[in-house]
Amino acid sequence: TKNSIPAYIAESKSKGFHIYCFALERFKATEIRRALKHLLDKLNIKVEVFPKQDYHQPDDPDGTKHPGSYINLPCFGHTRPLLSGDMKEVKLEVALDRIKLVPQESIDRVLQTLPKEPPLEELPTAKRQKKQTGKLPCFEKMMAGVPEGCRDEVAFRLATHLHRQGMPPQLAEATLLEWDAKYNKPAMGSIMVRQKIKQAYSGKYGLGCLNDLIQPFCEQDCPIYRKRHTEIDRRKMAGGKEIEVMGLSRLGTHPASFGLTIDGSRLTLGPSELLSLKQVKAKAIETLSYVPFPGMKASEWEVLINSLLAEVKQEAAPEDASTQARYIECIYDWLETAPEAERQEDVAAGRPVKREDGYFFRMKDAVGYLAKHHRLSVEPSELYRVVKEAGGGTRTIRLGKLFKLWSLPVRKEEAEPPIDMEV
């Protein structure tokens, strides 16, 4: 907020974080992106800045539209909440009352403090006409060693360069293994290098000219530099040619779940979902603005998943990340918000009994609620165990007549500290 551009943190659907600035009026994408990128460079943070384009590409003659990149708005349903400075959820009505909008004059003040960008020099005709064959300047730079933090992305792009040069995959693997052993400490290893080769040689990926980790290796005399730096970033919309699977992690929940990162977006998948390319596509379009892996066969998907599983990262699961914790959270949502039973007919109708010492309910009503409102299919025997582990049990309750019901204790409400939302 030093320069009067307040920013606010919101949780993303994949349980990461987005930082939002809310404008008072329309602004130029080039200006706000320049201001934000300058700040990120000073902090040595590499993240995507939206909007990515300076302008929208006009519609094609056949009516095809190019909406550009977008990011989901915060506070959608019960996901993506805004967070306070200590990373606690802020209610939407409180956030709307406290969010400050950024006027154009605030952006102008920041721009006046930034160093002027050097203009792009016109390249000599001979250099502009240089053929795109052979090794590009970025390839030569990356093969000479790269700083820590970008070797994974660089290894993948080097493999893509070698594929485009027509090098056989076996020779490409040997080339990258030599590069890995010489410049990476510790080395990535043969399994990771083979994974990069396998992905790059599928032919579905580009050179990554617009990737933030690759751009530092660009040079203006590159034969494709001017084309790449004056066009709209359509990598994700050009027939799936620029889809990046960045990694796979296994979360230590029971049952196990997996985190698949595609183009920077993390998908949380169960084992059966991970094995099904169709289900991965369906899950992906909830967070991505395109359908990934067009034309890929199921057999090719299994090969890719096997290569990722060979290097899967193990992640310890927090207590509230398990499926069982989700069951309990959903049941409490029902118990705390549903109308309470006041007579025996209400219990028969599926309403819970609410008392100071706990909530009381029929197990079949809890199972039905999870299925209807959360699409969670759980066996009563499994839910019995989960409820007991959460401190519940069975009690006989009189409400007109005696009912033998399951119970959960009333949750204690913690006092909320004063909210400081601004970053």
Number of C-alpha atoms within 10 A of each C-alpha: 8 6 10 15 20 18 17 19 22 24 19 23 22 15 13 11 15 19 14 16 15 14 16 11 9 8 13 12 14 13 15 21 18 16 17 14 18 15 13 15 11 8 9 10 10 12 12 14 17 14 16 16 18 16 13 12 15 11 11 9 7 6 8 9 12 14 13 18 17 12 13 14 12 20 18 11 7 8 14 22 23 26 23 20 14 11 13 16 18 19 13 14 8 12 19 11 8 13 15 18 15 18 16 15 10 12 19 13 13 18 16 10 10 12 8 8 7 6 6 8 8 10 14 9 8 8 12 16 10 12 11 10 9 11 13 16 15 21 18 12 14 18 16 11 15 15 9 10 10 12 19 15 16 22 24 24 24 23 27 25 22 23 18 17 12 10 15 11 17 10 11 22 21 14 16 23 20 11 17 21 14 13 16 15 9 9 15 15 13 15 14 19 21 20 21 25 24 19 19 25 21 13 13 17 18 17 19 19 19 18 12 14 16 17 13 11 16 17 15 16 17 19 19 17 16 16 10 13 12 9 11 18 19 18 15 19 17 11 16 18 18 20 21 22 17 17 18 22 19 21 21 16 18 11 11 14 22 23 21 24 18 17 15 14 18 24 22 21 19 14 12 11 17 20 16 13 21 13 13 20 17 13 16 21 12 13 16 21 16 17 18 24 19 13 8 12 10 13 9 12 16 15 14 15 16 14 19 20 14 12 14 17 14 12 13 10 15 10 9 12 15 17 16 21 15 13 20 19 13 17 18 18 11 17 22 14 8 14 14 18 19 14 14 16 12 15 20 13 10 20 23 26 24 19 11 7 10 14 21 28 24 19 18 13 17 25 18 16 18 18 13 11 10 11 10 16 12 14 10 13 9 10 18 15 13 17 21 14 12 13 10 18 16 16 13 12 15 11 15 10 8 10 17 13 18 21 24 21 16 15 10 6 6 6 6 7 8 7 16 14 22 16 15
